[in-house]
Amino acid sequence: MATLLVELLTEELPPRALKKLGSSFGSGIFTSLKKQNFVTDEARYSTFATPRRLAVVIQDVLGISPEETVNQKLMPTHVGFDKNGGPSEALLKKIKSLGLDESAAKKTEVKNDGKMEFIFLNQKKQGVTIAEGLQKAIDISISDLPIPKVMTYQPQNNLESVNFVRPAHRLVALLDDQVVAIQALGLNSGNSSLGHRFHSKGDITIASAELYESILEESGQIIPDYNKRRGLILDQLNQEAGQLGLALENDEDLLEEVTSLVESPAVYVAQFDREFLSIPEECLVLTMKTNQKYFPLFDKNGKLSETFLLVSNMKLDDPSNIIKGNEKVIRPRLADAQFFYQGDIETPLSELAARLEHVIYHNQLGSQLDRVTRISDLSVQIADCVGTDSLKVARAAELCKADLVSDMVGEFPELQGTMGRYYALAQGEAPDIADALEKYYRPRFAKDSIPNSGISAALALADKLDIIVGIFGIGLIPSGEKDPYALRRQAIGIVRILTEYPVELNLQEIINWAVGKFSEKSVTNIDKSKIKNFIIDRFKGYLKDKGYSIDKIEAVLATDSNHLHLAQPRIAALSEFLRTDDAIALVSANKRIKNILKKNNGDTNHQVEFQLFSTDEEVSLYKVIQILSPKVMEAINQRRYPDALEALSSARKEVDLFFDKVMVMSDDPAERDNRLALLSQLSVLLKCVGDLSELSITVKN
């Protein structure tokens, strides 16, 4: 057993893809070698990734794969043997095509594959060298890399062009201290690598695969292990922030990107002019992170500090030139942000909003101003329904997209909504209207908060419904993983607002309102049921994520799929109810009723006629239904779902006796119809909280 090293030295790799590229490169080679029996499942391997290299070190690798017996399926026995049991011409021809002589026919055996008998040929397959196995492995690994964008280039001293994420310059392949002769991307393998661009000079000879990481760290002055490098950066950031008495914002994406940009990380402290703190801090933070990859710092009150941290690729005793250079670079960036902000704030939002007439939202759905008009009408209708100040909602809706044509949002689209709030406050709009301009975009991501006021909630619902209805209306329904308009995220936002914020709205009703805001010219054949089902599917996922079982979810939604804010209290009541023996009996009865009515085409048009009852059990069940119905309905209307279910459980005796003593499918048509009508009444009552027939429970005998 030996240690194997494979390293591919390249030009700077795309930072956002580096971690995946390193992991895929290493796992691809390991998996291929495992399939070829060069390593076992228990073998360990480590992947490495820096801006200029992908590498893997694998322990316990064989120099030659073991010999194995291959059992090859040839053909059915009736084709491979003649009448006398000897090999047929077809079998001999097949054997010759495999490069074997006719004597190989004697090494065949007959097996039944479960359908018919087949002829199998047992062959001994000799082991191959690690060079042959590794060549296959690296070819597969490179072809399967998750490359975001392929480059075509011509390697040195090679007439043929190759395709890869970036030009590759060296290939290292070692088994312990021996070079494994392979080729990839026009390169021949060797044992020579390169270290840091500035801290290391000349070639670095990798003496042994086992020493790869330590040689690069000591001679190459780099940290090849991605996770180790990331940890060092984070430790340095926290240390510097702690010494300054400032707080570091948690930003995993920025940390990952910076880790992918440096090989020998060093964290330095820098500052920008305090005058820029007069700009909204979101502008400054986004400028620092997006353009310069700096880490902003915050004081104990959460306010942005003029001090920030930068991660350099050079460790210097005197980093003053690096610090001054970065401070010089950030100044014009922040000056641009300051210029955008000052220019935008002097332009009234209403004037910006008027410009939306010339901004196309979608060629089939009109301009952004058309969209604002629809959102305004719908949000006011929602506000009137839930008792929110409709005048303020109308004003917020009028301004909600105005910042889209501002210079700041043009430079940083991520700030839409955020800048609208700042501009509104600066121009004297009411604080709750200004807040709504930012919060109606929420939730933007999975754990984001939802709008926390009636104005922002009404505006958010209108905005999200308008997107979904419009895109559905022009036939661009999401399919598979494709969702270019983020309709699933919009639907989850609707679900969360209707569920978590105290707005009591009917889902189907507000969908109907949203559809009514579109002209027939813009959308055709809108299927409202598809829109509702799309949102309900997101709601089911939302409830499952909260730990509710699918059968209880389906039971509640079968009863009421419009008032989403009532679903969780109903599920909680059902869960408690199902702990009782009465519940199990009523679930069993409800399933039986559902089957009976279904077999009779669900015919429930007949009225129950008391004079047609011929048994005491029918009379008793009828009377208990009449007694319980008003009590249950009152409890439902007052949202006392446990009380409603408790009342239902008191009918268990009458229900059980009815099914024990009464033949529902009487030979007398009138009697039969009357009993079906009675069961229909009972079914409606039993579904008051949720359709009990949807519940999956073990019914006791």
N, C-alpha and C positions, 0 to 999 in steps of 0.2 A: 504494500500500500504506500502511496506517495501523495504529496500535496501538489495540486495543479493551480497555476495562475494563468489567467487570460486578461490582458489589458489592451484596450483600444484607445490610442491617443489621437485627439481630434483638435480642430479649432473650436472656439467657444460655442458650447451647446446652448440651446434655448433654455433660459433659467426656469421658466414655469413648467417645463417638461422634464427637467433633469432628474428629479427623484424617481419618476415613473420609468424613465429610460434606464437608469441604473439598476432598478429592481428587475425590470423585464429582461435586460441583457443577462444578468446573473442567473435568474431563475430559468430562463430559456435554455442556457447551456447546461445547467445542472439537470433539468428535466430530461433533456435529450440523452445525456450520458447515462442517466438512470435507466431509461428505456433500453439502452444498448448494453446494460449490465456492467458498466464501468464503475458504478457506485451503488450503494444500497440505500434504502429509505432512511436508514439511521445516519448516513453521512451528513456532516455539517458543511455549510458554505457561507461565505460572507461576501456581500456586494459592496462596491465602492463607486462613488460618483463625485466628480469635481467638474468645474466648468470646462475642463479640457480632457476628461477621461471617463471611461466606463470600464469597470474591472470586476472580476470575481475570483475568489480563492476558494477552492474546494478541497476538503480533507478526504483522506482514505480513497484514493483513486487508483484503479488498476492500470498497469502499463499495457496489458493485453486483456481483452474481454474473454470470459470463460467460454469454452466449447459448449455448444448446446444442441439438443436434438429438436429438429423442426418437423412437425407433423403436418404434411401438406395434403389438402383435399384435392383429388384429381377428377373423378367422375363417378356416376352411378355404376353399380356392379353390372347391371344388365347391358351397359354400353362397353364396359372395360373388359369383360370376359366373354369368350365364345361359348358355344354349346358344350364343349368338352372341358370347360373350366380354365382354359389357357388364356393368356393375354390376347386381347383383340388388337386389330391394326390401329384402332383409335387410341388404345392405351399405349402401345409402343411408340406411336407418333408423338403423344403427349410427353412421354419420358425423354425422347430424343430432343424435343423442344427445350427441355430443361438442361441440356448439355450432358445427359447421362447415356450410358449404353443400355442395351436391352436387358442386361443382367439385373438392372435395378428393379425390374418387374417382380423379381423374387422377394424384394424387400417390402412389398406392399402388404397392407392388411385391410380387412373389411370391418367397417363400423357403421352402426345405425345412428343417424343424426336426429332421430325422433320422427322422421317422416319416411325415409327410405334408407337402404344400405348404399354406402359409398366406399370407394377405394381410396385409401390414404397411403402416402409414401413417407416413410420415416427417413430423414437425412441428418447426418451429423454436420453441423455448421461450425467451421473452425473460428476461433476467436480472431479479432482484428486488433491492430495496434491502436494506441491512444491517438496517434496522429490521424488515422483514418476516422476514428470515432469523433474526435474533436472537430475535424473539418466539417463533418456533417452537422455537429451540434452548433457551431458558430454560424454556419450558413442559415440554419433554421432560426436561430435566435435573432440574427440581424434582420431577416425577412419579416419576423413577427413583432419587431419593435414598434411601440406606439408613437410613430414619428408624426408630429403635427404638420410639417411641411417638408417635402423632399427636395434636396438640391441635386443637380446633375453637374458633375465636375470631372476633370481628367487628372488622374494621379500622375505624379512625376515618373518619367521614364516609362510611361504606359500609354499606348495609342488608344485604348478603349476607355470610354467614359463610364463612370459608375454613379449610382444613385444612393445618397445617404443624407442624414439630417444636416451634417456639416462635413467638410473635407476631413478625411482621416489621414494621418501622417505616419503613425507607427503602430505596430502590432507586436505585443509581447505574449509568448506562450511558453511556459515552463512546467515541466514535471519534476519536482524537487529542483535540481540545479541544471537539468538538461533541457535544451530548447526542443520544443515539439514543432516539427515542420508542418505548418499550415499556411493557407493564404486567405485573405479577406479584403475586399474593397481595393484590389490591386496592390496589396501589401504582402510581403513575406515576413513571417514571424522571426523574432529575435529575442534578445534579453536586455535591450537598451531602451530606457525611458527618459523622460524629462521631468524636472521639478518645477519650482516656482519661476515665473518669468524673470523676476528681478533678484530674488534672494538666492537663487541657485544658478550655477553656471555649468554649461556643458552637459554631456550625456551622463546618465546615471545607470550603472550596470546593476541589474537585479540579480544578485548572486544566488538567491534561492527563493522559490515561491513562498515558503514559510515566512520569509523575512520581508515580504513586499511592503506591508504597511509601515514597519519600523524604518526601512531604508528610505522610503519617501518622506517620512516625518523628519528624519535626521539629516539625510543628504539632500533631499529635495525641498525641505522647508515648507511642506504642505500637509494638510490634514485630509487624507483621501476618504476617510469614513464619513459619509454624509451626516448620519445621526450624531456622531461625536462632534463634528464641526458645528452642527446646529446647537448642541448643548453648550459648547464653549462660547458661542456668540451670545446665547441667552444668559449665561452666567455673567459674562462681561457687561451686558446691558443692565442687568439687575444690580450688579456691583456699583457701576458708575451712577445709576439713578439713585441708589441708596445713599451714596456718599454726598450727592447733591441735595438730598432731602426732597426729591421729586418722585413722582409716580410714572411708571411706564405703562402705556396702554397695551392691552393684550391683543396682538394682531398676528395670528398664526400665518396668514397668507403672506404678509410682508416678511416675516421671519423666514419662511420657506424660500421666498424669492431671493433674499439676501444671502442665505446659505448657499444658494445655487450660483451666486455671482462671485464668490471669493474662495480661495484655496487656503489662505493663511490669514484668518480674520483677526482684526484688531479694532476695538471700539474706542472712539475719541469723542470728546465733548466739544461742541461748537455753539455759536449763538447767531441770531439775526437781530436786526435793529428793533427796539421796542416799539417804534412808531407803527410797525405793521400789526401790532396787537389790536389796533383800532378796527381792523377788518374782522368780520365774523370768523371765529376760530376754525369752523368747518372748512373754509376756503384755504386757510393756511395748512391745516393738517393734511388735506387732500393733495395740495401742491407738494408738500414735503414727501409724503408717502409715494404718490404716483409718479412724480417726475424725478425725484432725487433718491428715493428709497431711504429716507431718513426716519428716525424714530422720535416723534414728538414727546415732550415731557410735560407733566401737569403738576400744579402745586397742590397743597393739601385740600384746597377748596374745589379742585377739579378744573381750575382755570389753566388755559394753555400758557406755558412759559416760553420765553424767548430762547431758552437753552434747549438744545436737541442733541441727539446722539447719532453718529454716523459710523458705519461699519466699513473699514478700509481693507484692501487686500494686501496691505503692507504693514509689517510691524517695524516701527522706527523708534529709536531712542528719543529723537526730536521730531515729533509729528507736526510741528507748527506750520510747515508749508502745506501739508495736507489739509489741516484745519482751516487755514486762511483761504486756500483754494476753494474749499467747499462753501465757506461763508460768502465768498465772492460770487459763486455760482448761484446760490439760493436767493441773493438779493434781487436780481432782475426777475426771477420767477415770482417772488412775492410782490414786486412792484407791478407786474402784470395783473396779478390778482387785485391789488389795490386799485389800479386803473379801471378794471372791469367793474368792481363794486361801486366806485364813486360815480362812474358813468351811468350804471344801471339805476342807482338809487335816486338820481335826479329825474328819471323818466317815470311819470305816473304809471302805476300798474294798469289802469284802465286804458292808457294809450298802448301799452304793450299788448293788452288783451285784444285790442282792435286789429293788431297786426296778424293775429291768428287766422284771419280770413285768407291770408296768402300762404298759409302753411298747410300742406296736404296731410291729412291723417291717413287716409287710404283712398285710392282712386275710385273705389266703389262706395265709400262711406263719407266722402266730402272732406272738408277742411277741419282743422282743429277748432275753428269757431263754430262750425256745425255741431261738432261733438260737445262743445261747451254749452250750446243751446239745449241739446238733449239732456245733458247732465243736470243743468239748472232746473229744467221742468221736472225731471224725475226726482231730484233731491228735495225740491219743495213739496212735491206730492208725498214723499216719505216723511218729511218733517211735519206736515199737517197731520199725518196719520198717527205719529208718535208723540205729538205735542211739543215739538221743538220750534224755536223761533224761526219761522219760515223766511222772514225778511233778512235775517242774518245768514241763513243758509243760501238764499238767492245771491247775496253779495259775495259770499265765499265762492260759490259756484262760478260767478261772473269772472273772478280773478284767479281761479284755480290753475289754469294753464298759462297765465300771463308770463311767468318766469321762463317758459320754454324758449322765448325769443330774446331773452336777456343775454348779454355777452358772457356773464359768468357761467350760466348753465350751458351755453354753447361750447365753452371750454371744458367744463366739467359736468357732463350730463347727470352724474351721480347726485348732484346738488339740487335737482329739481324738487320743488316743494320746500326744501330747506331755505333756499334763497327767497322764494315767494314769501315766506314768513318774515324774514328780515326786512325785505322791501316794504311789506305791508305795515309792519310796526313803525318803520322809519317815516312812512307817509301818513301816519295817523289813523290807520284802521284799528278797529276794536281788537283787543288782545285775543278774544276767543275766535274771531274771524281769522286773524293772522295765524293762530295755532292750527286752525283747521286746514290751512293751505299746506302745511307740512304733514299733519297727521293723517290726512285722508289717503295718503299713499300706503299707509300701514295696513296689514303686516307685509313687509317687503321680503322677509325670509322666514324660515321655519319657527324660530323662537322669538321673533320680533313681537313687540307689543301691538295692541289693536288701538284704534281711535278711542279716546277716552272722554269725548263730549258728544252731545246730541248733534251739534253742527257737523263735526268731523265724521261721525258715524253715518249720518244721512248722506253726506257728500261721498264718502268712501263706498257705500253700497251703490249709489247711483253710478259712480265711475266704473266700478268693477262689473256691474250688470250691463252697462253700455258696451264695454269691451266684449264680453261674452256673447251677448245677443247680436252685436254687429258682426263679429267674426263668424259665428254660427250662421247668420243670415246670408252671408256671401259664400257659404259652403266650405270654409276653411276649418273644419272640425279637427281637433288634434287626433293623431293616430300613432299608435306605438309610442316611441320615445320622442317623436317630433311634436313640439309645442312652441312654435316660434313666437307666438303672442302671449306666452305664459298664462294661458287660460286656466290651467290647473291651479296655479298659484292664486289667480284672481278668485276662483271658486272657493278655495280654502279660506281666503280672506272673508268672503261672504259668509261662509259657515261659521267662522270664528266670531265675527261681529254679531250675527244673529243668535249665537249661542252664549257668548261670554259677556257681551254688552247688553244691558237691559232695554233692548228694543224688541217689542212684541209685534212681529210682522208675519204675514202669511207669505210663504215663499212663492207659491204659484201666483199670488196676486201681484207681487212686485215684479215678477218676471213678465206678467201680462202688461203692467204699466210700462216697463222698459221697452217691450216690443212695440207698444203704441207710439213711442216717440220717433220711430223710424218711418220714413216715407216708403211707399211701395216701390219707388224708383231705386232706392238704395239697397233694399233687401227684398228677397222674394222667397215665398214658401218657408217661412220660419216655422220650425217644428218646436213648439213650446215644450212638448213632453221630453224631447231630447235634451233641451237645455236644463230642464228640471232634473232629469236623470243624471246628467253630467255633474250637477252640483250635489245631488244626493249621494252619488258614488264617492265624492270627496268627503261627504259627511260621514259615511260608513267607515271610511279609513280613519277619519278623525276620532270617531268613537272607539274603534278597535285599538288605536294608539293609547287611549285612556284606560284600556284593560277590559272593556265590555265585550262579552261574547257575541258572536255574529247572530246566534239564534234570538237572543234578546233584542238586538238591534233590529233584526228583521221583523220581530213581533210588534215592536212599537211603531216602526215605520209603516207597517201594513195597516195600522189603525189611523195614524196621522203623520204624514210626511211633509206637512206644510208649516207646522209650528215647531221649528227646530229647537227653540229654547225650552220646550216641554219634554224633549226626548229623554234627557238624563234623569230628571225626577221620575219619569215613568219607568225607566229601566231599573232604577234603584228600588222602586216599589215592587216591581216584578221579582227582583232578586230576593227580596225579603219574603215575599209571598210564597216563593217556590220552596221554602224550607218547611212548609207545612204539608201534612198528608192531604188536606182538603185541596190544595193546589194540584197535586198529582192527579187526583180523581177528576177535577174539573178540566185539566189539560187533556186527559184521556177522553172525556166526554166531548170536548170541543173538537178534537180530531175526528171523532166518530160523527159528530153533527156535520162537519165540513165535508166528509166523504159522502154522507147520505145526500146532502143538498147538491153536491157536485154531480152525483150519479143521476139526479133528477133535474139536471140542467139549472140548478140553482133557482128553481121556480119559487119565488117568495111573494108573488103578486096577490095571493089569496089572503083574505082577512080571517083571523081566528074567530070562529063562531062557537060560543059557549055551548049552545044546545046540541052540537054535534059530538060532544065528549061522551064517551061510553064507559070510561073507567075512572076510578077515584084518583089514580096516579096522574091522569091528564089534568083533572081538575086541580089537584094539589100543585102541580108544576105551573099551571096557568096563574093560580092565585099568588104563588110566591114571586112570579115574574112581575105581576102587577104591583105587589108590595115593594119589591126591591128596586124597580126601575126609577122611581122618583128619588129614592135615597141615593142610589148609585150616581144618577145624573147630577144631583146636587153636589155630591162629593167631587165628581169630575170637574164641574164648573168652578168649584172652590180649590181645585188642584190638591185635594186630599186623596191622593191615589191609594195610599195604604188602606184608608177607610173604605174606599170603593171596593177594593179587592177583599177586604174582610167581610163586607156585606155580601159579596158574591159567594164566599165560602159557606155562608149559612144556607145556601140552596143545594148543598151537596146531597142531602138525604133525598129531596124530591127528584133531583136529576137521576140519581142512582136507581130509585124505585121505578121511574119512568122507563128507563132502558131495560130494567129487569122484567117488567110486567107488560109493557105495551109493545105491540107489533106496529111499527111505524108504517110499513108498506102494506096497509090493509087492502083486502080485495075490494072494499067499497071505495070508489074514487073520491067521493066527497069526504069520507073519513080520512083517507090517506092525505088529501090536500090540506085538510085542517090540521093534521098532525105535523106535516111539513111546515105549515105556517107557524105553528107553535115553536118548532125547533128553530125556525128562522128568527123569531123574536128572542129566543134564548141565546142564539149565536150573537146577535147584536149586543146583547147585554154582556156576554162573556168577553167581547172584544173591546170593552170600554176603555181599558188601560193599554192593552196590547193584544194582538191576535194570539191567543194561547196555543193554537194549533201549530204555530211556528216554533214553539219551544222544544228543545231536544232534552228530554229527561227520561229517566228509566221509570216506567209505570209499574207500580207494584201490583202483583196479581192478588 
